[in-house]
C-alpha cells in the first residue's frame, strides 16, 4: 500500500482510465485530473479524488498538480488533422506550464510521459531502437508536438534533473478506444475501407493494458530518470490481420486494395484542397493515413524488456476482441 499521491491526467480517456484502475488496485492515492465539463461517469465507484485542470486553461494547472508525488501524463490533443498550433497549445505549451508548477511545488518523485512512436521519423522501421533521434517535423500536428514535448522534457531533465520517464507506445487500442478503430468500423460499414498496397507490413500495435504494465513498472524502477522506452505488443500484426479481424467481427467483407503508388501520388493534392477549403475533419486520405497503412512500423522493445522488465502479456487477437466487445457491445452489427 503506497501513501503517495498519483495524479493521472486525461483520466477519463482510454489510457488514463486504465492507469487509474491499475493504480487504485496498487494502493495509490489516486488523483484524477479532469476538465470541469468532463463526463466522469467512467470513474464512478472508484476511490479517486477529482482535481480540475484543463490543458486549454493554463491558469488551472498549478493547483491541480499541487499535491502530486507521481504524475502519469496521458492527456493530449490527438488526431491527424488540424493546425499544428492547436496541437502545440495542449501538448507543448500546457506541458511547460505543468513542469514549471511541479518544480515549484518541489514534491514530485516521478513524471511518466505518455509519448508516441510517432516521434520517430515517418519512414519504414525494422527494429528501430531508442538510439534513433526524434523527428522534429512530423507528418501531422500530433506527432510533431509529441516530439517537441519530449524535447522540452529532455531540457528540464538536463537543466533541473526533472525526474521524467518517457514511454513511446504505438497505435493504442483497448476498452474505451473511440478514435481509430471507430473510424475503421464506420468505413467498413459504409464499404469505404481500402488497403493501401498489399497490407502485409507490420503495425506498431500496443494494447492499452500492456502499456499500463509499462507505466506501473516505470513508476517505481530506480535510476531510469531521463530515459525513453519504446512500448508495443510482443507480437506485431500486419494491416491484413488487423483490418480483416475487425471486418470478420463486424460480419463485413474484407476490403479491397488500391495501389500504394496511386495513394502517394494523390495524397498531397487532396490535403492541399482540404486546407484551402478550411476542412475541419481529415479528408479521406492524408499523409498520416499513408504512414498508418503502408509503412513497416517495427520498433524494438529490447530496452524496455531489459531495463524495466517489461513483458507484454496480451496478444492482439485477445486485445482486439476486448476492444470491439466494448465498442459495439459484443455484437458484430
N, C-alpha and C positions, 0 to 999 in steps of 0.2 A: 504493500500500500504506500503510494507516494503522497507526500504532503505538498508537492509542487503544484502551482497553477499552470495548466497547459491551455494556451489560447489557440483556437483554431479559427482562421479567417475563412470566409466562404463556407461557413458551417452548414448551410442548407443545400449546398451543391453536392454533386456525386462524390468527389474526393473528400471534401470537408466533412460530410456526414459520416462517411466510412471511418475517417480518422477519429471523429468524436466518439463513435460507438466503441471503437477499439480502445481508445484512451480511457473511457469510462470503465470498461472491463478491466483495464490495467490498474485502476485505482487512482488515477489522477483527479485533481480538482479541475474539471473541465470548464473553460470559459468559451462560449460560442459567440463569435463576433458576427453580428447580423445588421443589415440596414434597418432603419425604423420601419420601412414598408415591407420587409421580407415576410413571407409566409413561413411561420415557424412550426407548422403542424408536423413536419417530418421529424422534429426533435421532441415531440410530445412524449411525456413519460420518461425521458432521460434526465438523470440528475445533473443538469448543467446550469451554469449561471450565464445569463444573456448579458452581453455588453454591446452597446450600439456603436457602430462605426461604419463609415461609408467611404470607399476609395474616391468617390466623386466630391466628398465634402471633407477637405483636409483638416479642418478645424476639429472634426470629431475623433480623429485618430489618437492623439496623445492620451486622452482619458481612457479610451478603450484598451490601451496597451499598458496602463499604469501598474497593474499587478501581475503581469505575466512573467513567469520564470522560463517557460518554454513557449515558443511560437511556431506553429505549423502554418505557413502562409500559402494557402490554397486558393485564395481569392484572386481573380484576374478577369480582365476583359478578354473574351475569347472570340474566335471567328476567323474567317479567311477573306473578309471583305470589309472595306471602310477605310477612312483616312487614318494614317499612322498616328496622327496627333491624338486621336481618341484612345487608341491603344496605349500610347505613351503616358497619357494623363493617369490612367489607372495602374499600369504595370510598371512604370518607372518613377514618375513624379510622386505618386502616393507612397511608393516604396521608400523613397528618400525621406519623406516626412516621417514614416514609421520608424526607420532606422534612427533618425535624429531623436525621436521620442524615447525609444527604449534605451538608447545610450545615455540620455539624460536621466532616465529613471534609475539606471545603474543596478538592476537586479537580474537582467536576462542571463540565463545559462546557455541556451542553445536556440538557434533560429534555423528551422528547416524550410528551405525554399523549394517549392514545387515548380520546377522549371520545365524544360521540354527538350526532347531530342531534336526538335526543330531549330534549336540554337546552332546546330552544326550546318555546314554548307549544304545547299539544296542540290544534291547530286546522288549518284549511286553510292551505297555504303556496303562494304563487305568486311564486317568485323571491326568497324571504326571504334577506337577507344578514346579515353579522356585526354590523351596527349594531342589530339586534333584540335586546333584552335576554333573558337566560335566564329560564326559568320555575322558580322555586324550589319549587313544589309540582307534582310530576309526577303522571301517571296511575298510576304504579306505583313501587315502591321503586328499581328500576334507573334510570329516567330522573330521578327526583328526586335520587338521590345522585350521578348524573353531574353534574348542575348544581351540587350542593353541593361536589363535588370541584373543579370549575372555580373556584368562589368561594374556596376555600382556596388554590388555586394563584395566583389573582389577588392575594390578600392577600400571599402570600410574594413575589410579583414586586414589588409596590408597596413593601413594607417592607424587603425584603432583596435586591432586584434578582435574584431567583431566575430562572435562565435557562430559562424554560419556553416551549414552543410547544405549543398545543392544536390537535389535529386532530379534527374532528367528522364522522365517517362516518355514513352512514345504515344501512340493512339490509345487513349484510355477508354475502356468500356466496362460495364458492370451495372448493377442495380442503380437506378437514378440517372442513367445516361439519357439525355434528351436532345442530342445535337446530331452527331454524325450518323449514328445508327437510325435515328428517327428520320433523317433526310433520306437515307438509303431505303428504308421501308416505304416512304412516300413515293420515291421514284419507282420502286418495284411494283407498287400497286397501280401507278399510273402508266406502267410499261415504258418508262423513260430511262431506266437504268442500263448503262452500257459499260463493258470493259473497254479500257483503252489499251490496245495491244493485246498480247497473249494472256496477260493476267497471271503469269507464272513467277513473278518476282515476289520477294518476301516483304511483308509488312513489319512494322515495329510494335505489334500488338502488346498491350500492357493491361492486364486485368486489374481492376481497382484494388482488390484485396491483396494481390501480390505487391502492388505499390505501397499499400498500408503496412505490409510486413517490413518493407524497406524503411518506411517512416519511423516505425517503432524501434527498429534496430539503430537508426541514425540518431535518435533522441539521446540514447544513453552510451553509445560507443565512445570511449575516451580517445583523445588525440587525433580526431579527424576534422577539426575545425579548418575551414578554408578549402575543403576537398569537394569535388563534384563526382557524382556517380551516375552512370547510365543504368536505367531500370527498365526491364521489359520482361515478358513471359519467357519461360525456359524454352518453349518451342514456338518459333515464328511460323506464321502461316502465309500462304500465297493469297493474292486477291481472289483467285478462283475459289479457294477453300472458304475464305471469309464471306464473300458475297453469295456464293451458292448455298452455303449453310443457312444464311438468313433467308434466301429465296425458298429453300426447302421447308423451313419452319413456317413461312407465310403461305406455303402452297402455291408459289408463283414459279413460272418457268425461269430457267437460268438465262441471264441476259446474253445478248449477242455482243459482238466485238466491233470496234471501229479501229482503223489503223492508227498506230501511235504517231506516225509522221504527219497524218492529217490533223490530228488534235493539236500537235505542236505548231503546225502551220497557221491554224486559225485562232489560237488562243489569244494572241496579242491583239488582233483586231476586235475580238469580242470584248476583251477587257477595256480597250480604248473607247469603244462605243458606250459601254456601260458607265464609264467615268464621265464621258462628255454629257451623257443624258442624266447624270446625277442619280443613277440607280442605287437604291439603299440596301438591297439584298444582292447576294452574289449571283452573277449570271450563271448560265448552265455550265460554262467551262471557264476555269481560272488557272493561273499558274500553280496555285496550291493544289487544285484538283489533279493537274498533271503529276505533281510530286506524289500526291497521295495514292494515285492509281498506277503509276508506272515505275517509279524509282525503286531499286532494291534497297531496303532500309534495315540492314542487319548491323546492329551495334553491339559491341562486346560488353558483357556484364561481368567479365573476369574480375575487375577491380572491386565491384560491389560484393561479389562472392568471396573474394579473398579478404577484404578489409572489414566489411560489415557482417559477413556470414549470411548474406542474402541467398536464399534458395527458393525461387518461385514455386509455389505448391499447386497452383490451379492451372490446368491446361485450357487452351482456347475453347475446345468443344464444351467443356463444363461451364466456363465463364460466359460464353455467348448464350447458352441456354438460360442461365440466370438473368442475363441482360434482357433477353426477349420475353421471358416469362413476366418480368417486372414491367416491361413496357406495354405489352398487349394482354396482360392478364392470363397468360398460359394458353392463349388462343392464336391460331395462325391467321385469322382474319377478324 
